[in-house]
Amino acid sequence: MDGSGDEAGRIVIDGTLGPESNGAWCLAVHMGMLYSGSSRDNVIRRWDVKNQRSVQTFKGHTGSVTSLVSFDGALYSCSKDRSIRRWANDGQCQQELAYAHIKNVNCLAVFDGCLYSGGADKAILRWNGAGRCLKELEGHSRGVKSLCRFEGVLFSGSKDHTIRCWSREGECIRVLEGHAGSVWALTEFNRHLYSGASDGLVLRWDVEQGESTVLITGWSAEVLCKFDASLFGGGCFGAIRRWNGYGKRQLVPTPNRYYVSCLAEFDGRLYGGGRYDVICRWRIRGVQTLLCICLSRIRDQRHLFSTRQLARLPMDLIERMGDLVDVEMAELAY
């Protein structure tokens, strides 16, 4: 059931960063600070979120900054200029991996002590901290759009509509098929892998069985992010949706026509960037939803789970609760 953020009374817009963000295409947290990468002026910015302003710029890329990640004690970025850069805290580029890929570099991820990059050239490259390419992971037939580590393996999403699972040795051990469009977003939430794609589907995966469950249809999620024991997704239709892990979902209030291309949790807030000149910030307030489970059929006891506690329970257990217990929802103001 969809509802507006105001109706749910829980997540509200808490301010904006900018307007000098200049179209934030990616966000990352590094050394206790929030960073953004621009799609228009190709600049990386470090933010003072308390005063809602940029305090440091990192210049060097000649194309849109597509991904940021913290690795080996430094901030790394990749870009449509086909390069990967390592940055010092003073904004100086410590290392440039020029033409790391033949085409655009779309995404970065840290897995098993190494840096991984995915590009429009179909390749996934593994790098060490010295900037040496250790291995190329081959298998996708079109460009790689997303990377995610989950349960000790690396997952990649591609424009070839598939998700591939890679071992630590760089071998493809499983191919997940379920989307009919480019797989833009991958994330782990509540012990499951989730994916968003251009086909308008958000899927929850049983990786071992290679089967998926449709979470939502008719909405293309370009980014997925965990925050406040919920899963958030942003996309090109100017809306953010929230799922709490046990069926209920809601719309999140956004500025008018706000294109959301990145989300990140930082300092108890959710931040989102897009093709506009501000980074939006949300916070939780007003009502805390709790799941009250009456175990009268078992011990005649009553237990109370907060949303954070519930997020730690296996999804299959939550889904089976209806067969074992009486479940009711309670909203407590605070």
N, C-alpha and C positions, 0 to 999 in steps of 0.2 A: 504494500500500500504506500503510495507516494504522498508526501505532505510537505508543505513549505517549512523552511527553517523557523519562521516566526510561529507557525502553528505548533511545531514540536517544542518550541521554547528552549532549545538547547544550544544550537550553534549560531553565532551571530558575527557579522562583520565587525572587526575590532580595529580598523584603521588600514592605512595603505603606506607602502614605502615608495618613494619616488618624488616627482615624476621622472627623475633621471634614469630609471631602470631601462628605458628605451627598448621595450619589448623583451622581457625576460623569457628565454626559451628553456632554461634549466636552472635548478636550484640544488645546493648541497651545503652540508654542515661540515666545517673543517676547523679544528683547534678551537671549538667553542664559539665560532662565528658563522654567520649566514652569508653565503655567496650566491651570486646570480650571474648567468651568462646571457649576453644579448644576442638577439637575432637580427638587429639592425645596424648597430655601430661596432659589433664584433668585440665588445669590451666585457671583461669580467669585473664585477663590483663586490666589494666587501661592505657589509651593512652594519650600522649602528641601529639596531631595531628599537632600542629605547627612545631614541630621538628621531627615528624614522628617516634616516638619511644615509647616503653613501659616504664612506670614509676612506676608501682606497680603490684605485682602478688598476687593472692589469691589462696592458695593451700589447698586442703582438699578432693576434690572429687577423687574417685578411678575409675571413668568411664567418658566417654565423656560428656562434659557440653552441654546440649541440648537447654536450654532457659535461658534468663536473663530478669529481670523486676524490676522496681523501685516501692516499695510498703512500706507504713508506714514509710517513711524516711530512708529506708535502701535498699540495693541491695539484691535481692533474685536470687538464681540459682537452677536449677534442673539438674539431670544427669541420665545417664544410670546405675549408681550405686544404683538407686532406692531412692535416698535421695533428700531433699530440704534443702538448707542452706541459712541462713541470715548472711550478712557480714557487718562488721564495715568498716569505711573509711580507716583504717590503714591496711586492708587486713586480719584481724583476723575474724574467724568464730564465730559469736555471738550465733548462735543456729543451731543445726542440727536436722532435722526431718528424722531420719534414717528409712529406709524402709517405707517411706510415701506411696508408692505403692508396690504391689506385684511384678511388673515388672518395666521396664524402665519408668522413668518420661519424657515425651516428650515435654510438653509445659506448660507455665505459662501465666496467664492473670489477670489483676485487674478489678474487676467489683463490683459495688455497695458497695464499702468500704471493700471488702474482696479479698483475694488471691485465685485463682482457679488453680488447676493443673490437667493435663490430662495425662493418662498413657497407656502403652501397655496392662495393665490389664483390659481395657475397662471402667475404672472408671474415673469420674471427681470429685475431692474433693474440698470442700470449707474450707478455713482456715482464722482464725482471726490473728491479729498482734502478739498475744501471742503464736502462733504455735499450737493452738488447732483446730482439725478438727471438723467443725460444721455440715457438711452434705455431704453425697455421692449422686451424681446425676447419676442415673442408666438409661440405655436405649440402648446404643450402644452395638452391638454384637461383635465388634472387637476393637482393640486399638484406642485410641484418639490421633490424630496427630496435631490438631490445635485448638486454642481458639480465639475468637474475640468478643468484645462488639460492639453492633450496635443498635441504636434507643431504648435504655433502656432495652435491653435483652442481654443474652449471647448466642453466637453461637459456636458450636463445630463441627469439621470435623473429620471423622473417616476412618479407613481401611475398614469399612463395606459399603463404598461408599455413605454414607448419611451425611447430615448436620442437626443437631438438634438445635432447638431454646428453650432456657430455661428461665423461669420466675425468678424474684427475689426470689421467694419461693423455687426454685429448681425443679420446675415441667416442664416436657417437653410439650411445647404447640404447637409445629409444627415440622414436619419432611420434609426436602427438599430433593427430589430425582431427580437426573439429571446426575450424574457422574457414570461411569462404572469402577472406580478405587479409590484408596485411596485418600482422600481429605487432601492434604498436607498444603494448605495455605488458609487463610481467611483474608479479610480486608474490611474496609469501604472506599469507594471513591465516591465522587460526589453524595452522598445521596443514594447509592446503596451498596448492599453486593456483593463482588466478591469472587470467589473461584478458586483455581488451584488444579489439581489432576493428578494422574499417568496415567489417560486415555488420556492425551494430550489435554485436554480442559481447557480453562479459561472461566468461566461463570459469567454473570451478572444477579443478582436475583431480581425479584419482590417478596419480602418476603410475602406480604399479599396474593398474588394470588398463591404463590408456584410455579411460572413459571420462567424459565431462558432463557437468550439469549446467544448464543455462541459468545464469543469475539474473540477467536482464536482456531484453531485445530492443532493437530500434534506437540504439544510442551508442555512438562510437566513442569509446574511452581511449584517449591517447596517453593517459597517465593514471596509475593506481598507486595509492599511498596508505599506510597504516597511521591512524591517529586516534587517541582516546578509545582504544579497544574496538575501533570500527575500521572499515575499509572505505576509503574515499576514492572517487574516480572523476577525472576532469576530461573535457573533450571540446570539440570544435563547435558545438551547438550552444555555447555560452552558459553551461550549467555544470554544477558539481553534484554528484549523487553520493549518498552515504548508506552503507549497509552495516548493521550492527552484529552480524554473525549468526543470527537465529531468525532470519526471515523479514524483519521490519526494515524498510528503507525510507529515505526522505530526500527531498531536494534541499540544497544548501543555497542560501541567498548569495548572489553575486552582483557586481556592478552591471549595468545595462550592456548587453551584448559582449560580455567579457569572455574572450576565447582563452580557455585554460589549457596550457601546454605542459605545466610542471607543478608539482606539489611537494612540500617537504614539511616535516615536523621539526620545530625548533623552539626551545624554551617554553614548552607548554602551549604553544600556538600552532595553528596550521597556516602555512604560507602557500600562495599560489600565484604563478606568473603566466603571462600570455602575450598576445600581440598588441597590448596597449601599454601605456606609459607608466603604469603603477604595478606594484606587487601587492596583492590583497592579503589581509591577515584576518583569521577567524579565531574565535575562542568559544569554549563551552561555558554556558551559564544557565541559571534559572531552575532547571529541573534535572534531576538525575534519575534515569530509568533503572529500576532494579527488577530482577527476576525472582519472584517468590515461588519456591517449589514446596508444595505441601506433600510430605511423604506419609500421609495418613494410612495408606495401604500397606506400608512396610513397618514403620516404627511409631507412627502417630507423632512425628516430629515435624518441625517447620524450619527450613533453611533459607537463608537469604544470600543471593549471589549478586555482586555488583557487576557492571559491564566488564570491568577489567578482569575480575575473577572468571567470569564466563568465557572470556576470550582464551583462557588457558585450557578450557575443556575441549576434548576432541569433538569435532563437528558431528561425527556419527552418533556420539553419545547424546548431544543436544537434540538431534533429530529423533532419537528413540525415546526421549523423555516423555513425550505425549502418551506412549504406550505403557509407561510405568508409573507415572505420577500425575497429580493434578497441577497444572501450570497456570499461574495468573501473573499479570503485570501490575506493578505498582510504581507510581511516579512520586518521588519525594522531593519537595522543594528544599533548596539550601541557599 
